[in-house]
């Protein structure tokens, strides 16, 4: 496996990254479904969430199975959410993007892929349950460790400063808004996730992160308002994942 040190060409890198990303996107969907429900996400078999029938290998081909089955379960005919193929395709693109940026596949891209999967899981869980699992935030931190050693992330000093500024700033916002509202207005999971984001971007990119996050929040609010005329609460993970720096 000399490609781990020597890298691959762009074509070979994309041929590996795209299908692997789609598979990992499918895994992210499964974990995001099972984790909040306390189900076994390591060895549990995939099944229809409506009828409970176990899914076979041909039902689980990323994107293609959903298209062939026209978005319905082969057993009971119930609708399968479009979030599955969308997540699979988005993760495939997230895996391919750093390969394109680097002109091939290198070992130091593996932490970035791990980060992409962690953020996909976080986003799906946050959208559905307004919950940010600590385990996923720890996965973001775990992915940062090797990235910092290879230069894919800021140095230790810069990373810790970024984490302190983003995490501390978010905590202050939480404290202020909660005091004004008389209730918890922002979860601690959001504070932890922003602190983890600071490790990846350092202090220099905080302005860009907050700007792009605000834009993502505005888009989410507008589209949510059109759907239910009352706006939609903004999952914190959406703001981070959609910036591209995370």
N, C-alpha and C positions, 0 to 999 in steps of 0.2 A: 504494500500500500504506500508506494513512494509518493503518490499524489498528496498525501497528508503534509509532506514537507516541500515538495516541488510544485504543487499546484497542478491544475488541469487547464486545458484550453477552454475558451468560452463556450463552444458548442457542447463539449462533454460536461462541463460544469452545469449548464442549463438542463441538459438531459438528465442529470442526477437531481438537481435542485427542484425542478418543477413537480415531478411525480412524488418525490419524497415530501415536499411541502404539502401537496394535496393529501397524502396519507396522514401527515401530522395534523393537518386541519381537521380531518375526520376524527382523529384521536382527541383533539381539543374539544370537539362537539360532544363526544362521548363522556369525557371527564367533566365538562361543564354541566351536563345533565345529571350525572350520578353524584358528583361531589356534594352539592347542597342537600341531596336526598339521603345522604349517608350510605349510598350503595357502593359496592366493590368496583372501583374503576381500574383495578390492576388486572384481575382475571375474570371479571364478569363477562358473560356473553352478550352481544348486542341483540336487542329485540325491539319489536314495534312497541312504541309507548302507548298505543291504544289497545291492541288486542293481545299483546304479550308474546306473540309468536317469535321464535328465534330467527334471526336473519342469517342467510347463507352468504357465502363469499361473493356471489354474483350480485347480491343486494347491497354490497358495501363498497363497490368500486367508486372512488371519489368522483363526484360530479356526474359521471356517465350513468351510474345506476339511477340517480334521481331523474335524469333526462329520459332514459329508456322507460322507466316506470311512470313517467309523466307526473312525478311528484306525489305518488300514491303508494300505499303499502300493497305489496303483491298478495298478501293474505286476506286482509279485510277491506282494502280499498280506501282506508282513511287517508287524509291529506298528510303529507310529510312537509314540514316547514322548509321554506326556501333558505332558511339560515344555514342549513347543512351544505348545499353546494356553494353558497356564497362564501361561507367560512373556508371551505376547502380550496376554492379558487383564490381567495384573498391570501391564505397562508402560502399557497404555491407561489404567488407573486412576491410575497414577503421573503420567501427563500431565494427567489430568482434575482431580486433587486440588488443585493450585495454582490452576487456573482457578476452581474452586469457592471456594477460600479468598479469591481476589482479586475475585470477582464478574465475571470476564471474562478475556479473553486480552490480555496486555500483552507488550511486547518483552522486559522484564526477566525474564520467565518462561523464556525460551529457554535460559539457562544451567542452570536447574533441570532442564529436560528432558534436556539433554546429560548432566547428572549422573546422572539416572535410567537412561539407556542405559548409561553406563559402569559403574554398579553392577550392572546386570542381567548384563552380560558378565562382570564380575568374579565374581559369585556363581555363574554357571553353570560357569565354568572352575574355580573353587575347589572346588565340589562334586565335579566329575568327576575333577580332576587334582591337587587340593591345591596349586594353583599360582595365584599372583596376578601376572599379567603387568605389567611395569613400564609398558608403554605405556598400559594402562587406568588405572593410578594417575596417570600424567601427564595423562590426559584429565580425571580428577577435579580436578586442580590447574588445568588449562586452563579448565574450566568455572567454577572459583572466581574467576578473574581478572575477567571482566566482571561477575559477581555482586557482587563487592566494590565495584565502581565505582557500581553502582546501588542499593546498600543492601540487597540480598538476602542478603548475607553480612557477617560482622563487619568492622570496619575493619582496616587493615593491621596495626596494633600488636596488636590483640586476636587476629587470625587467626594471626600468627606466635607469639604466646604460647601459643595453643591447640595449634598444631602442635608446639611445643617440649615442652609438658607431655605431650601424648598420645604423640607419637613417642618422647620420651625415657623416659617411663614404661614404654611397651611394650618398649623396648630393655632396660631394667633387668629387666623380667619375663623377657624372653628370656634374658638373661645369667644370672639366678639359677636359672631352671628348667633351663637347659641344663647349668649347673655341677652341679646336684643330680642330674640324670639321666645325666650323662656323655655326652650327645649333644645335637644341636640339637633343642630342644623347641618352638621357634617360629621360623618362617621370617622372613628379613629383609623379604620382601614384606609380611608382616603389620605390621611396624614402619613401613614406608613408607606403607601404607594408613591406619594410625591417624594418622600425621602429617598426611596429606592431609585426613583427617576433621577434625583440629583446625583447619585453615584455615577450614572451613565453619561450625564451631560456636563457636569461640573457647573461652576458659576457663570462661565462665559455665555452659555446658551440658554440661561434661564429666561431672558427677555423673549427670545424666539419661542420657547416652549409656552410661556404664558400668553403670548399673542396668538399663536396658532390654536392653543387650547380655547381661548375666548372665541375665536372664529368657529371652531368646531361646536362649541356650546351654543352659539347663535344659530347655526344651521340646525342643530338638534331641536332647539326650542321652536323655531319656525315650522319645521316639518311636523313636530309633535302637536303644535297648535292647530295646524291644518287637519290633522287626523282626529283630534278629540276636542277641539275648540277651547281647550284649557291649558295647552302646553304640556310638555312631558318632563318629568324630573330628569336631570342630566346625570347619567352615570359618570363618575370621575374617570373611570378607565377609558371611556370614549375619548376624553380630552387628551389623554396621553398617547393612546394607540394611534389616533388619527394625525398626530403631528409629524410622524415619519422619523423624528429623532429618537423615539423610543422603539 
